[in-house]
Amino acid sequence: AAVKQAVKIPVIGNGDVSDGKSALYMYSATGCDFVAVGRAAQGNPFVFSEINAALSGKSYKAPTLDERFSVLKEQIRLMEKYKDPHIAILESRKHTAWYMRGLEGAAQLRRMCGEISCFNDIENICEKALEQNKDMFVEYPAGTVLTLADGKTRIKLG
């Protein structure tokens, strides 16, 4: 807040802005005019929609894994269109790996990303990720009781 009061130019808050909550915190803690998003956007271009929703007081529904992978594939297709296709496929390795962050089996999926040589490889990785994570993004109605993997712990969703 001291920086904002000391200067007459717009101040951009930068550092650890990774979601709507952290963007709101940055604005309130610093009084900045804008926030910058860095690595949090790699493999997660949806972070901007989440931040916009938080800033406007609206709820945000994260995309499904299918939706995430549709955006990934469109991104790679656009890279192939505007770059040398070989270069685009090489660069797609890191982009595809970023989309695997936080998924079950992510380490193996990222290793597979390092071997991408054609668009079909990306589709195969996405299919494998979907299969390994089919239960990860399921929405359950309130009141649902889940039993954890230990077979004993039960959680009732509110």
C-alpha positions in Angstrom: 0.0 0.0 0.0 2.9 2.3 0.7 4.2 2.0 -2.9 0.8 2.8 -4.3 0.6 6.0 -2.2 4.2 7.0 -3.1 3.8 7.0 -6.9 1.4 8.5 -9.4 1.6 5.7 -12.0 -0.4 2.5 -12.0 1.0 -0.2 -9.8 1.0 -3.8 -10.8 0.9 -6.4 -8.0 3.1 -9.4 -8.9 3.9 -12.6 -7.1 1.9 -15.7 -6.1 -1.2 -14.7 -7.9 -2.5 -18.1 -8.8 -6.3 -18.0 -8.4 -9.2 -15.7 -7.6 -8.5 -15.7 -3.8 -4.9 -14.7 -4.2 -5.8 -12.0 -6.7 -8.3 -10.5 -4.2 -5.7 -10.7 -1.5 -3.1 -8.9 -3.7 -5.5 -6.1 -4.4 -6.5 -5.7 -0.7 -3.0 -6.0 0.7 -1.3 -3.7 -1.7 -3.9 -1.4 -3.1 -2.5 -2.1 -6.6 -4.3 -1.2 -9.8 -3.7 -4.5 -11.6 -2.3 -8.0 -10.8 0.1 -10.0 -12.9 -0.3 -13.7 -13.4 2.8 -15.7 -14.3 3.4 -19.4 -14.0 -0.1 -20.1 -12.6 -1.4 -19.6 -16.2 0.9 -22.3 -17.6 -1.5 -25.2 -18.3 -4.3 -23.2 -16.7 -5.5 -20.4 -19.0 -8.8 -20.6 -17.1 -7.2 -18.8 -14.1 -8.1 -15.5 -15.8 -11.8 -16.4 -15.8 -11.5 -17.5 -12.1 -9.9 -14.1 -11.2 -12.5 -12.1 -13.1 -15.3 -14.0 -11.4 -13.7 -13.3 -8.0 -13.2 -9.6 -8.8 -16.8 -9.3 -9.9 -18.2 -11.3 -6.9 -19.5 -14.1 -9.1 -19.1 -17.8 -8.5 -16.7 -19.8 -10.6 -17.0 -23.3 -11.9 -13.7 -24.9 -12.9 -13.6 -26.6 -16.3 -14.0 -30.3 -16.5 -10.9 -32.3 -17.5 -12.5 -32.8 -21.0 -12.9 -29.0 -21.3 -9.3 -28.5 -20.2 -8.0 -30.9 -22.7 -10.1 -29.4 -25.5 -8.5 -26.1 -24.9 -5.0 -27.8 -24.8 -5.7 -29.4 -28.2 -7.0 -26.2 -29.7 -3.9 -24.4 -28.4 -1.6 -26.9 -30.1 -3.6 -26.8 -33.3 -3.2 -23.0 -33.3 0.6 -23.4 -32.7 0.8 -25.8 -35.6 -1.1 -23.2 -37.8 1.1 -20.2 -36.9 4.5 -21.9 -36.5 6.5 -24.5 -38.2 4.6 -27.7 -37.4 7.7 -29.5 -36.2 8.6 -26.6 -33.8 5.0 -26.5 -32.6 5.0 -30.2 -31.7 8.3 -29.8 -29.9 7.0 -26.9 -27.9 3.7 -28.8 -27.3 5.7 -31.1 -25.0 6.0 -28.5 -22.3 2.5 -27.1 -22.8 1.0 -30.6 -22.5 3.0 -31.4 -19.5 1.7 -28.2 -17.8 -1.9 -29.4 -18.3 -1.0 -32.6 -16.4 -0.1 -30.8 -13.2 -2.1 -32.0 -10.2 -3.5 -35.1 -11.9 -3.3 -38.7 -10.7 -0.3 -40.3 -12.5 1.1 -36.9 -13.4 4.7 -37.9 -13.3 4.2 -40.7 -15.8 2.0 -38.5 -18.0 4.7 -35.8 -18.0 7.3 -38.4 -19.0 5.1 -39.3 -21.9 4.9 -35.6 -22.8 8.6 -35.5 -23.3 8.2 -38.0 -26.1 5.5 -36.3 -28.1 6.3 -36.4 -31.8 2.9 -35.8 -33.4 -0.6 -34.5 -32.5 -1.9 -38.1 -32.1 0.5 -38.5 -29.1 -1.2 -35.6 -27.4 -4.6 -37.1 -27.9 -3.3 -40.4 -26.5 -1.9 -38.7 -23.4 -5.1 -36.9 -22.9 -7.1 -40.1 -23.1 -4.8 -41.8 -20.6 -5.1 -38.9 -18.2 -8.9 -38.9 -18.5 -9.0 -42.7 -17.8 -6.7 -42.3 -14.8 -8.6 -39.3 -13.4 -12.2 -40.2 -14.3 -13.3 -39.9 -10.7 -11.3 -36.8 -9.8 -13.7 -34.2 -11.2 -17.0 -35.8 -10.4 -19.6 -33.5 -8.9 -21.5 -35.0 -6.0 -24.8 -33.6 -4.7 -24.9 -32.2 -1.2 -25.5 -35.0 1.4 -23.5 -37.6 -0.5 -21.5 -39.9 1.8 -18.1 -40.9 0.4 -15.9 -43.7 1.8 -12.2 -43.0 1.4 -9.7 -45.5 0.1 -8.9 -46.7 3.6 -12.4 -48.3 3.6 -13.1 -46.8 7.0 -13.2 -43.0 6.8 -16.6 -41.6 5.6 -17.2 -38.0 4.6 -20.6 -36.4 4.2 -20.6 -33.6 1.7 -22.4 -30.5 2.7 
